[in-house]
Amino acid sequence: MKVLTAGEIERVMLTVAIAQPFSLKVVSMGLYLGEQTYLRSSWNVLDGFLVFVSLIDIVVSMAGGAKILGVLRVLRLLRTLRPLRVISRAPGLKLVVETLITSLKPIGNIVLICCAFFIIFGILGVQLFKGKFFHCLGPDVKNITNKSDCLLASYKWVHHKYNFDNLGQALMSLFVLASKDGWGQHHVSWPRRGGH
């Protein structure tokens, strides 16, 4: 017989504590068949899912969870959803979460439109600025205008972090521009002369 650790005992006690209200509600309301049964509410479905995941987690860990460690990790990750059970008991919080969920579709449409514009301007940026975001790195670069002058002065010809050499880099540069995250320090160092 396997000796349980303190963490396993705590997990079993917590699972029993969340399984008791679940089982009482299922007995009193019915599971699925009927108008006011337990699984007719999406919040109760979430509760039932969390109880089911916790029970499977306990059974798998007691039966030797080392063999199927990947499944056990997923089940333990799903246990992090337990705080969502509080939402079903607070009407104001429940309304906020339901409003957020219903607003996801319109927000998704706006995100798709923004992505389309980013891709269009990213392609345009690649066409206009590919290979032009190099600069000379050295102590006195005031009179250096191209790569050969830079290398002749024994300085380094380096690439900017944000550039338009490919679509991925262009999208990252446009995101930095749109979010204004450190934009001032990046755009000052971008080339004002002709690139190579």
MDTraj code that builds the backbone (N, CA, C; nanometers):
import mdtraj as md
import numpy as np

residues = "MET LYS VAL LEU THR ALA GLY GLU ILE GLU ARG VAL MET LEU THR VAL ALA ILE ALA GLN PRO PHE SER LEU LYS VAL VAL SER MET GLY LEU TYR LEU GLY GLU GLN THR TYR LEU ARG SER SER TRP ASN VAL LEU ASP GLY PHE LEU VAL PHE VAL SER LEU ILE ASP ILE VAL VAL SER MET ALA GLY GLY ALA LYS ILE LEU GLY VAL LEU ARG VAL LEU ARG LEU LEU ARG THR LEU ARG PRO LEU ARG VAL ILE SER ARG ALA PRO GLY LEU LYS LEU VAL VAL GLU THR LEU ILE THR SER LEU LYS PRO ILE GLY ASN ILE VAL LEU ILE CYS CYS ALA PHE PHE ILE ILE PHE GLY ILE LEU GLY VAL GLN LEU PHE LYS GLY LYS PHE PHE HIS CYS LEU GLY PRO ASP VAL LYS ASN ILE THR ASN LYS SER ASP CYS LEU LEU ALA SER TYR LYS TRP VAL HIS HIS LYS TYR ASN PHE ASP ASN LEU GLY GLN ALA LEU MET SER LEU PHE VAL LEU ALA SER LYS ASP GLY TRP GLY GLN HIS HIS VAL SER TRP PRO ARG ARG GLY GLY HIS".split()
xyz = np.array([
    [0.0844, -0.1179, 0.0000],
    [0.0000, 0.0000, 0.0000],
    [0.0890, 0.1243, 0.0000],
    [0.0493, 0.2191, -0.0832],
    [0.1273, 0.3409, -0.1009],
    [0.0956, 0.4397, 0.0121],
    [0.2000, 0.5012, 0.0666],
    [0.1822, 0.6024, 0.1708],
    [0.1647, 0.7384, 0.1031],
    [0.0601, 0.8101, 0.1401],
    [0.0308, 0.9395, 0.0789],
    [0.1143, 1.0506, 0.1424],
    [0.1611, 1.1407, 0.0585],
    [0.2338, 1.2562, 0.1092],
    [0.1339, 1.3630, 0.1536],
    [0.1838, 1.4676, 0.2168],
    [0.0960, 1.5756, 0.2651],
    [0.0255, 1.6446, 0.1482],
    [0.0958, 1.6623, 0.0373],
    [0.0350, 1.7254, -0.0810],
    [-0.0759, 1.6407, -0.1399],
    [-0.0546, 1.5083, -0.1421],
    [-0.1580, 1.4192, -0.1957],
    [-0.2807, 1.4158, -0.1047],
    [-0.2587, 1.4174, 0.0264],
    [-0.3712, 1.4196, 0.1212],
    [-0.4502, 1.5497, 0.1045],
    [-0.3783, 1.6585, 0.0899],
    [-0.4448, 1.7879, 0.0694],
    [-0.5271, 1.7868, -0.0595],
    [-0.4712, 1.7292, -0.1664],
    [-0.5418, 1.7223, -0.2941],
    [-0.6677, 1.6379, -0.2835],
    [-0.6580, 1.5250, -0.2108],
    [-0.7752, 1.4389, -0.1927],
    [-0.8834, 1.5117, -0.1128],
    [-0.8427, 1.5802, -0.0061],
    [-0.9402, 1.6517, 0.0766],
    [-1.0073, 1.7639, -0.0021],
    [-0.9313, 1.8347, -0.0834],
    [-0.9883, 1.9417, -0.1645],
    [-1.0847, 1.8855, -0.2680],
    [-1.0492, 1.7740, -0.3276],
    [-1.1371, 1.7122, -0.4265],
    [-1.2670, 1.6651, -0.3622],
    [-1.2568, 1.6077, -0.2433],
    [-1.3778, 1.5659, -0.1711],
    [-1.4636, 1.6877, -0.1385],
    [-1.3977, 1.7978, -0.1010],
    [-1.4717, 1.9197, -0.0652],
    [-1.5448, 1.9786, -0.1854],
    [-1.4865, 1.9712, -0.3059],
    [-1.5578, 2.0245, -0.4217],
    [-1.6517, 1.9224, -0.4850],
    [-1.6305, 1.7939, -0.4550],
    [-1.7188, 1.6911, -0.5104],
    [-1.8486, 1.6790, -0.4319],
    [-1.8493, 1.7149, -0.3034],
    [-1.9723, 1.7047, -0.2232],
    [-2.0844, 1.7940, -0.2763],
    [-2.0632, 1.9244, -0.2973],
    [-2.1727, 2.0051, -0.3516],
    [-2.2161, 1.9600, -0.4906],
    [-2.1182, 1.9135, -0.5697],
    [-2.1501, 1.8628, -0.7030],
    [-2.2457, 1.7446, -0.6938],
    [-2.2113, 1.6475, -0.6097],
    [-2.2954, 1.5277, -0.5994],
    [-2.4322, 1.5609, -0.5396],
    [-2.4386, 1.6521, -0.4423],
    [-2.5677, 1.6911, -0.3848],
    [-2.6557, 1.7605, -0.4883],
    [-2.5967, 1.8479, -0.5687],
    [-2.6751, 1.9162, -0.6722],
    [-2.7240, 1.8195, -0.7783],
    [-2.6379, 1.7243, -0.8176],
    [-2.6781, 1.6270, -0.9192],
    [-2.7930, 1.5412, -0.8673],
    [-2.7865, 1.5015, -0.7403],
    [-2.8942, 1.4194, -0.6820],
    [-3.0237, 1.5003, -0.6723],
    [-3.0149, 1.6243, -0.6298],
    [-3.1364, 1.7026, -0.6100],
    [-3.1953, 1.7566, -0.7404],
    [-3.1113, 1.7950, -0.8368],
    [-3.1611, 1.8564, -0.9590],
    [-3.1709, 1.7588, -1.0757],
    [-3.0987, 1.6512, -1.0707],
    [-3.0876, 1.5620, -1.1859],
    [-2.9656, 1.6018, -1.2666],
    [-2.9133, 1.5072, -1.3450],
    [-2.7900, 1.5358, -1.4174],
    [-2.8159, 1.6126, -1.5467],
    [-2.8988, 1.5559, -1.6375],
    [-2.9138, 1.6196, -1.7673],
    [-3.0582, 1.6267, -1.8160],
    [-3.1351, 1.5219, -1.7960],
    [-3.2705, 1.5170, -1.8501],
    [-3.3646, 1.6028, -1.7671],
    [-3.4284, 1.6997, -1.8309],
    [-3.5222, 1.7873, -1.7627],
    [-3.4892, 1.9331, -1.7881],
    [-3.5795, 2.0207, -1.7427],
    [-3.5666, 2.1642, -1.7692],
    [-3.4638, 2.2319, -1.6796],
    [-3.4650, 2.2057, -1.5506],
    [-3.3779, 2.2728, -1.4539],
    [-3.2692, 2.1800, -1.4001],
    [-3.2162, 2.0929, -1.4829],
    [-3.1159, 1.9975, -1.4361],
    [-2.9776, 2.0629, -1.4276],
    [-2.8870, 1.9890, -1.3676],
    [-2.7543, 2.0416, -1.3344],
    [-2.6763, 2.0860, -1.4580],
    [-2.6708, 2.0050, -1.5608],
    [-2.5869, 2.0341, -1.6765],
    [-2.6521, 2.1285, -1.7768],
    [-2.7654, 2.1889, -1.7447],
    [-2.8283, 2.2873, -1.8338],
    [-2.7648, 2.4253, -1.8198],
    [-2.6930, 2.4493, -1.7114],
    [-2.6238, 2.5759, -1.6913],
    [-2.4760, 2.5596, -1.7286],
    [-2.4239, 2.6549, -1.8063],
    [-2.2833, 2.6437, -1.8484],
    [-2.1884, 2.6558, -1.7290],
    [-2.2273, 2.7288, -1.6251],
    [-2.1431, 2.7396, -1.5068],
    [-2.1367, 2.6069, -1.4327],
    [-2.2489, 2.5350, -1.4288],
    [-2.2492, 2.4026, -1.3665],
    [-2.1680, 2.3027, -1.4487],
    [-2.1691, 2.3201, -1.5812],
    [-2.0858, 2.2334, -1.6662],
    [-1.9388, 2.2541, -1.6316],
    [-1.8995, 2.3796, -1.6109],
    [-1.7617, 2.4082, -1.5700],
    [-1.7309, 2.3449, -1.4349],
    [-1.8226, 2.3590, -1.3395],
    [-1.8049, 2.2958, -1.2082],
    [-1.7886, 2.1447, -1.2204],
    [-1.8777, 2.0841, -1.2958],
    [-1.8723, 1.9386, -1.3141],
    [-1.7442, 1.8949, -1.3822],
    [-1.6988, 1.9724, -1.4799],
    [-1.5748, 1.9411, -1.5492],
    [-1.4561, 1.9454, -1.4536],
    [-1.4534, 2.0470, -1.3670],
    [-1.3428, 2.0586, -1.2711],
    [-1.3445, 1.9443, -1.1702],
    [-1.4627, 1.9055, -1.1259],
    [-1.4725, 1.7917, -1.0335],
    [-1.4243, 1.6652, -1.1025],
    [-1.4677, 1.6462, -1.2271],
    [-1.4290, 1.5267, -1.3035],
    [-1.2775, 1.5230, -1.3240],
    [-1.2174, 1.6371, -1.3592],
    [-1.0719, 1.6432, -1.3791],
    [-0.9995, 1.6130, -1.2483],
    [-1.0494, 1.6660, -1.1373],
    [-0.9847, 1.6408, -1.0075],
    [-0.9918, 1.4932, -0.9702],
    [-1.1065, 1.4305, -0.9948],
    [-1.1204, 1.2875, -0.9640],
    [-1.0263, 1.2029, -1.0501],
    [-1.0187, 1.2344, -1.1789],
    [-0.9283, 1.1596, -1.2677],
    [-0.7832, 1.1800, -1.2245],
    [-0.7490, 1.3027, -1.1847],
    [-0.6128, 1.3319, -1.1392],
    [-0.5769, 1.2463, -1.0188],
    [-0.6687, 1.2342, -0.9247],
    [-0.6421, 1.1521, -0.8052],
    [-0.6275, 1.0050, -0.8423],
    [-0.7164, 0.9547, -0.9263],
    [-0.7106, 0.8135, -0.9653],
    [-0.5806, 0.7834, -1.0395],
    [-0.5420, 0.8726, -1.1321],
    [-0.4196, 0.8497, -1.2097],
    [-0.2969, 0.8561, -1.1204],
    [-0.2930, 0.9540, -1.0287],
    [-0.1753, 0.9654, -0.9431],
    [-0.1656, 0.8492, -0.8446],
    [-0.2803, 0.7955, -0.7987],
    [-0.2782, 0.6800, -0.7072],
    [-0.2381, 0.5516, -0.7799],
    [-0.2731, 0.5444, -0.9089],
    [-0.2446, 0.4230, -0.9842],
    [-0.1042, 0.4225, -1.0425],
    [-0.0236, 0.5173, -1.0072],
    [0.1133, 0.5216, -1.0603],
    [0.1229, 0.6193, -1.1742],
    [0.1195, 0.7462, -1.1451],
    [0.1165, 0.8510, -1.2460],
    [0.2456, 0.8679, -1.3230],
    [0.3526, 0.8010, -1.2836],
    [0.4803, 0.8183, -1.3530],
    [0.4751, 0.7650, -1.4954],
    [0.3894, 0.6644, -1.5177],
    [0.3820, 0.6047, -1.6511],
    [0.3186, 0.7001, -1.7511],
    [0.2172, 0.7737, -1.7073],
    [0.1483, 0.8664, -1.7971],
    [0.1624, 1.0083, -1.7439],
    [0.2870, 1.0517, -1.7349],
    [0.3184, 1.1804, -1.6746],
    [0.2624, 1.2969, -1.7559],
    [0.2597, 1.2852, -1.8884],
    [0.2084, 1.3939, -1.9729],
    [0.0617, 1.4216, -1.9465],
    [-0.0196, 1.3166, -1.9360],
    [-0.1627, 1.3324, -1.9082],
    [-0.1811, 1.3916, -1.7694],
    [-0.1014, 1.3478, -1.6760],
    [-0.1100, 1.3977, -1.5388],
    [-0.0782, 1.5471, -1.5331],
    [0.0193, 1.5911, -1.6102],
    [0.0523, 1.7342, -1.6134],
    [-0.0625, 1.8161, -1.6696],
    [-0.1256, 1.7660, -1.7746],
    [-0.2398, 1.8371, -1.8328],
    [-0.3532, 1.8452, -1.7320],
    [-0.3802, 1.7353, -1.6615],
    [-0.4871, 1.7355, -1.5619],
    [-0.4564, 1.8324, -1.4486],
    [-0.3325, 1.8376, -1.4067],
    [-0.2969, 1.9308, -1.2993],
    [-0.3020, 2.0748, -1.3482],
    [-0.2733, 2.0956, -1.4750],
    [-0.2853, 2.2295, -1.5316],
    [-0.4313, 2.2741, -1.5346],
    [-0.5209, 2.1814, -1.5652],
    [-0.6633, 2.2148, -1.5691],
    [-0.7181, 2.2464, -1.4302],
    [-0.6503, 2.2006, -1.3269],
    [-0.6963, 2.2327, -1.1912],
    [-0.6830, 2.3814, -1.1600],
    [-0.6029, 2.4521, -1.2381],
    [-0.5894, 2.5960, -1.2153],
    [-0.7181, 2.6707, -1.2481],
    [-0.8123, 2.6034, -1.3112],
    [-0.9414, 2.6654, -1.3415],
    [-1.0350, 2.6671, -1.2212],
    [-0.9946, 2.6078, -1.1105],
    [-1.0823, 2.6012, -0.9931],
    [-1.1323, 2.7365, -0.9442],
    [-1.0493, 2.8414, -0.9460],
    [-1.1025, 2.9714, -0.9015],
    [-1.2203, 3.0216, -0.9848],
    [-1.2369, 2.9694, -1.1054],
    [-1.3512, 3.0102, -1.1864],
    [-1.4841, 2.9664, -1.1246],
    [-1.4804, 2.8731, -1.0324],
    [-1.6031, 2.8302, -0.9656],
    [-1.6628, 2.9437, -0.8834],
    [-1.5796, 3.0357, -0.8369],
    [-1.6271, 3.1486, -0.7576],
    [-1.7165, 3.2390, -0.8416],
    [-1.6871, 3.2482, -0.9707],
    [-1.7641, 3.3353, -1.0593],
    [-1.9109, 3.2944, -1.0619],
    [-1.9376, 3.1662, -1.0599],
    [-2.0764, 3.1202, -1.0679],
    [-2.1565, 3.1561, -0.9435],
    [-2.0901, 3.1901, -0.8343],
    [-2.1602, 3.2226, -0.7104],
    [-2.1752, 3.3738, -0.6886],
    [-2.1082, 3.4555, -0.7680],
    [-2.1163, 3.6010, -0.7543],
    [-2.1875, 3.6578, -0.8775],
    [-2.3123, 3.7037, -0.8638],
    [-2.3892, 3.7481, -0.9802],
    [-2.3252, 3.8638, -1.0568],
    [-2.2657, 3.9602, -0.9857],
    [-2.2028, 4.0729, -1.0540],
    [-2.0830, 4.0290, -1.1366],
    [-2.0011, 3.9436, -1.0786],
    [-1.8840, 3.8914, -1.1490],
    [-1.9255, 3.8028, -1.2661],
    [-2.0325, 3.7290, -1.2472],
    [-2.0851, 3.6428, -1.3524],
    [-2.1278, 3.7280, -1.4732],
    [-2.1931, 3.8410, -1.4467],
    [-2.2372, 3.9302, -1.5538],
    [-2.1181, 3.9890, -1.6288],
    [-2.0132, 4.0266, -1.5558],
    [-1.8935, 4.0822, -1.6190],
    [-1.8283, 3.9788, -1.7105],
    [-1.8137, 3.8556, -1.6621],
    [-1.7498, 3.7504, -1.7420],
    [-1.8337, 3.7179, -1.8656],
    [-1.9652, 3.7098, -1.8503],
    [-2.0514, 3.6815, -1.9651],
    [-2.0447, 3.7939, -2.0673],
    [-2.0359, 3.9184, -2.0221],
    [-2.0218, 4.0315, -2.1137],
    [-1.8891, 4.0255, -2.1879],
    [-1.7819, 3.9920, -2.1169],
    [-1.6513, 3.9775, -2.1823],
    [-1.6537, 3.8676, -2.2875],
    [-1.7182, 3.7567, -2.2562],
    [-1.7229, 3.6450, -2.3507],
    [-1.8035, 3.6826, -2.4744],
    [-1.9164, 3.7542, -2.4562],
    [-1.9957, 3.7934, -2.5731],
    [-1.9257, 3.9005, -2.6562],
    [-1.8345, 3.9759, -2.5964],
    [-1.7635, 4.0791, -2.6729],
    [-1.6438, 4.0232, -2.7486],
    [-1.6088, 3.8970, -2.7302],
    [-1.4916, 3.8406, -2.7978],
    [-1.5088, 3.8352, -2.9493],
    [-1.6301, 3.8072, -2.9984],
    [-1.6507, 3.7978, -3.1431],
    [-1.6282, 3.9321, -3.2120],
    [-1.6898, 4.0416, -3.1649],
    [-1.6601, 4.1704, -3.2305],
    [-1.5139, 4.2117, -3.2181],
    [-1.4524, 4.1835, -3.1050],
    [-1.3105, 4.2168, -3.0884],
    [-1.2257, 4.1340, -3.1849],
    [-1.2630, 4.0085, -3.2053],
    [-1.1917, 3.9229, -3.3000],
    [-1.1985, 3.9777, -3.4415],
    [-1.3154, 4.0316, -3.4815],
    [-1.3280, 4.0914, -3.6148],
    [-1.2362, 4.2118, -3.6298],
    [-1.2285, 4.2934, -3.5266],
    [-1.1414, 4.4111, -3.5316],
    [-0.9950, 4.3689, -3.5392],
    [-0.9580, 4.2653, -3.4642],
    [-0.8198, 4.2161, -3.4679],
    [-0.7849, 4.1643, -3.6077],
    [-0.8785, 4.0952, -3.6738],
    [-0.8529, 4.0473, -3.8101],
    [-0.8312, 4.1622, -3.9071],
    [-0.9104, 4.2682, -3.8943],
    [-0.8934, 4.3846, -3.9814],
    [-0.7574, 4.4502, -3.9559],
    [-0.7198, 4.4640, -3.8291],
    [-0.5890, 4.5220, -3.7962],
    [-0.4753, 4.4362, -3.8515],
    [-0.4887, 4.3048, -3.8407],
    [-0.3850, 4.2152, -3.8943],
    [-0.3722, 4.2305, -4.0453],
    [-0.4865, 4.2471, -4.1143],
    [-0.4819, 4.2667, -4.2596],
    [-0.4056, 4.3943, -4.2936],
    [-0.4320, 4.5033, -4.2205],
    [-0.3590, 4.6280, -4.2459],
    [-0.2110, 4.6134, -4.2124],
    [-0.1806, 4.5447, -4.1041],
    [-0.0395, 4.5234, -4.0684],
    [0.0321, 4.4470, -4.1790],
    [-0.0317, 4.3453, -4.2331],
    [0.0312, 4.2656, -4.3387],
    [0.0521, 4.3497, -4.4641],
    [-0.0491, 4.4312, -4.4996],
    [-0.0350, 4.5174, -4.6178],
    [0.0815, 4.6139, -4.6003],
    [0.0864, 4.6827, -4.4866],
    [0.1950, 4.7782, -4.4647],
    [0.3285, 4.7079, -4.4415],
    [0.3267, 4.5859, -4.3890],
    [0.4503, 4.5091, -4.3753],
    [0.5098, 4.4739, -4.5101],
    [0.4247, 4.4311, -4.6038],
    [0.4723, 4.3995, -4.7392],
    [0.5261, 4.5256, -4.8066],
    [0.4545, 4.6358, -4.7899],
    [0.5006, 4.7624, -4.8462],
    [0.6350, 4.8034, -4.7855],
    [0.6503, 4.7867, -4.6542],
    [0.7766, 4.8192, -4.5882],
    [0.8906, 4.7326, -4.6367],
    [0.8642, 4.6040, -4.6601],
    [0.9691, 4.5146, -4.7110],
    [1.0113, 4.5606, -4.8510],
    [0.9136, 4.5984, -4.9330],
    [0.9463, 4.6439, -5.0683],
    [1.0287, 4.7722, -5.0671],
    [0.9981, 4.8617, -4.9743],
    [1.0666, 4.9914, -4.9721],
    [1.1976, 4.9912, -4.8941],
    [1.2040, 4.9151, -4.7846],
    [1.3164, 4.9301, -4.6911],
    [1.4018, 4.8060, -4.6715],
    [1.3852, 4.7030, -4.7522],
    [1.4637, 4.5804, -4.7330],
    [1.6129, 4.6097, -4.7462],
    [1.6881, 4.5751, -4.6412],
    [1.8324, 4.5924, -4.6426],
    [1.8804, 4.7336, -4.6150],
    [1.7928, 4.8238, -4.5772],
    [1.8315, 4.9640, -4.5575],
    [1.8490, 5.0014, -4.4114],
    [1.8335, 4.9086, -4.3207],
    [1.8382, 4.9429, -4.1787],
    [1.9694, 4.8994, -4.1134],
    [2.0798, 4.9223, -4.1843],
    [2.2127, 4.9011, -4.1286],
    [2.2695, 5.0362, -4.0871],
    [2.3609, 5.0325, -3.9940],
    [2.4284, 5.1562, -3.9551],
    [2.5703, 5.1233, -3.9077],
    [2.6505, 5.2262, -3.9046],
    [2.7894, 5.2106, -3.8640],
    [2.8008, 5.2326, -3.7142],
    [2.8738, 5.1437, -3.6488],
    [2.8913, 5.1516, -3.5044],
    [3.0384, 5.1784, -3.4746],
    [3.0652, 5.2965, -3.4233],
    [3.2022, 5.3339, -3.3925],
    [3.2042, 5.4660, -3.3176],
    [3.3230, 5.5118, -3.2768],
    [3.3305, 5.6339, -3.1960],
    [3.2952, 5.7615, -3.2737],
    [3.3352, 5.7723, -3.4009],
    [3.3080, 5.8934, -3.4777],
    [3.2508, 5.8540, -3.6135],
    [3.1176, 5.8516, -3.6228],
    [3.0516, 5.8066, -3.7458],
    [2.9796, 5.9207, -3.8172],
    [3.0153, 6.0448, -3.7844],
    [2.9450, 6.1607, -3.8398],
    [2.9578, 6.1685, -3.9923],
    [3.0744, 6.1391, -4.0462],
    [3.0976, 6.1531, -4.1908],
    [3.0861, 6.0212, -4.2664],
    [3.0478, 5.9161, -4.2006],
    [3.0370, 5.7850, -4.2659],
    [2.8948, 5.7677, -4.3181],
    [2.8814, 5.7393, -4.4479],
    [2.7494, 5.7305, -4.5105],
    [2.7161, 5.5938, -4.5670],
    [2.8153, 5.5039, -4.5812],
    [2.7859, 5.3723, -4.6382],
    [2.8747, 5.2645, -4.5761],
    [2.8524, 5.1419, -4.6203],
    [2.9217, 5.0264, -4.5621],
    [3.0720, 5.0310, -4.5872],
    [3.1116, 5.0678, -4.7076],
    [3.2553, 5.0666, -4.7385],
    [3.3308, 5.1713, -4.6551],
    [3.2715, 5.2905, -4.6339],
    [3.3359, 5.3907, -4.5480],
    [3.3487, 5.3390, -4.4049],
    [3.2456, 5.2696, -4.3582],
    [3.2448, 5.2167, -4.2218],
    [3.3530, 5.1109, -4.2045],
    [3.3606, 5.0176, -4.2981],
    [3.4596, 4.9103, -4.2887],
    [3.6012, 4.9640, -4.3085],
    [3.6149, 5.0685, -4.3925],
    [3.7446, 5.1304, -4.4159],
    [3.7972, 5.1975, -4.2886],
    [3.7055, 5.2505, -4.2074],
    [3.7439, 5.3148, -4.0809],
    [3.7585, 5.2128, -3.9683],
    [3.7473, 5.0836, -3.9998],
    [3.7569, 4.9723, -3.9037],
    [3.6480, 4.9778, -3.7965],
    [3.5292, 5.0203, -3.8384],
    [3.4129, 5.0192, -3.7503],
    [3.3258, 4.9002, -3.7861],
    [3.2206, 4.8805, -3.7084],
    [3.1279, 4.7688, -3.7336],
    [3.0056, 4.8168, -3.8111],
    [2.9677, 4.7410, -3.9125],
    [2.8466, 4.7668, -3.9907],
    [2.7393, 4.6724, -3.9373],
    [2.6458, 4.7255, -3.8574],
    [2.5493, 4.6403, -3.7868],
    [2.4071, 4.6682, -3.8329],
    [2.3230, 4.5744, -3.8021],
    [2.1830, 4.5755, -3.8415],
    [2.0980, 4.6257, -3.7256],
    [1.9960, 4.7054, -3.7519],
    [1.9045, 4.7495, -3.6475],
    [1.8187, 4.6331, -3.5992],
    [1.7786, 4.6394, -3.4739],
    [1.6939, 4.5334, -3.4170],
    [1.5603, 4.5267, -3.4898],
    [1.4997, 4.6417, -3.5137],
    [1.3722, 4.6467, -3.5857],
    [1.4001, 4.6916, -3.7280],
    [1.3657, 4.6054, -3.8242],
    [1.3938, 4.6337, -3.9636],
    [1.2826, 4.5783, -4.0513],
    [1.2990, 4.5919, -4.1796],
    [1.1989, 4.5455, -4.2748],
    [1.2602, 4.4480, -4.3748],
    [1.3515, 4.3629, -4.3308],
    [1.4170, 4.2698, -4.4222],
    [1.3289, 4.1525, -4.4627],
    [1.2345, 4.1149, -4.3787],
    [1.1377, 4.0113, -4.4139],
    [1.0039, 4.0468, -4.3496],
    [0.9005, 3.9741, -4.3837],
    [0.7673, 4.0095, -4.3367],
    [0.7553, 3.9957, -4.1851],
    [0.8192, 3.8966, -4.1261],
    [0.8143, 3.8803, -3.9808],
    [0.8753, 3.9993, -3.9088],
    [0.9948, 4.0413, -3.9530],
    [1.0597, 4.1577, -3.8932],
    [0.9781, 4.2843, -3.9176],
    [0.9178, 4.2939, -4.0359],
    [0.8364, 4.4117, -4.0681],
    [0.7149, 4.4186, -3.9767],
    [0.6494, 4.3046, -3.9535],
    [0.5332, 4.3036, -3.8642],
    [0.5733, 4.3397, -3.7218],
    [0.6897, 4.2941, -3.6773],
    [0.7370, 4.3291, -3.5440],
    [0.7656, 4.4790, -3.5351],
    [0.8287, 4.5347, -3.6385],
    [0.8572, 4.6782, -3.6399],
    [0.7281, 4.7591, -3.6394],
    [0.6300, 4.7166, -3.7173],
    [0.5021, 4.7873, -3.7203],
    [0.4287, 4.7760, -3.5876],
    [0.4415, 4.6621, -3.5212],
    [0.3779, 4.6474, -3.3896],
    [0.4413, 4.7422, -3.2887],
    [0.5727, 4.7541, -3.2918],
    [0.6406, 4.8477, -3.2020],
    [0.5963, 4.9900, -3.2333],
    [0.5834, 5.0214, -3.3606],
    [0.5371, 5.1534, -3.4005],
    [0.3945, 5.1785, -3.3509],
    [0.3060, 5.0809, -3.3685],
    [0.1661, 5.0977, -3.3304],
    [0.1472, 5.1030, -3.1795],
    [0.2254, 5.0262, -3.1062],
    [0.2090, 5.0232, -2.9609],
    [0.2872, 5.1342, -2.8915],
    [0.3733, 5.2025, -2.9662],
    [0.4574, 5.3101, -2.9136],
    [0.5463, 5.2624, -2.7998],
    [0.5795, 5.1350, -2.7972],
    [0.6634, 5.0769, -2.6931],
    [0.8093, 5.1046, -2.7250],
    [0.8664, 5.2046, -2.6627],
    [1.0056, 5.2378, -2.6870],
    [1.0298, 5.2916, -2.8267],
    [0.9252, 5.3462, -2.8897],
    [0.9370, 5.3869, -3.0290],
    [1.0378, 5.5000, -3.0468],
    [1.0426, 5.5931, -2.9531],
    [1.1323, 5.7069, -2.9667],
    [1.2768, 5.6673, -2.9838],
    [1.3229, 5.5711, -2.9040],
    [1.4631, 5.5315, -2.9122],
    [1.4918, 5.4528, -3.0387],
    [1.3904, 5.3871, -3.0982],
    [1.4160, 5.3081, -3.2189],
    [1.4136, 5.3942, -3.3447],
    [1.3179, 5.4841, -3.3537],
    [1.3074, 5.5588, -3.4792],
    [1.4177, 5.6621, -3.4932],
    [1.4766, 5.7090, -3.3828],
    [1.5868, 5.8037, -3.3915],
    [1.7086, 5.7379, -3.4551],
    [1.7276, 5.6098, -3.4278],
    [1.8471, 5.5425, -3.4790],
    [1.8275, 5.4837, -3.6183],
    [1.7068, 5.4924, -3.6744],
    [1.6858, 5.4389, -3.8089],
    [1.7508, 5.5300, -3.9117],
    [1.7880, 5.4749, -4.0251],
    [1.8680, 5.5513, -4.1213],
    [1.7925, 5.6702, -4.1814],
    [1.8665, 5.7800, -4.1972],
    [1.8098, 5.8967, -4.2631],
    [1.8705, 5.9132, -4.4029],
    [1.9799, 5.8413, -4.4260],
    [2.0438, 5.8467, -4.5564],
    [2.0092, 5.7211, -4.6330],
    [2.0813, 5.6929, -4.7387],
    [2.0487, 5.5780, -4.8230],
    [2.0886, 5.4453, -4.7766],
    [2.0794, 5.3670, -4.6917],
    [2.1005, 5.2302, -4.6558],
    [2.2396, 5.1760, -4.6709],
    [2.2692, 5.1065, -4.7796],
    [2.3987, 5.0382, -4.7971],
    [2.5056, 5.1410, -4.8159],
])
top = md.Topology()
chain = top.add_chain()
for i, resn in enumerate(residues, 1):
    res = top.add_residue(resn, chain, resSeq=i)
    for name in ("N", "CA", "C"):
        top.add_atom(name, md.element.get_by_symbol(name[0]), res)
traj = md.Trajectory(xyz[None], top)
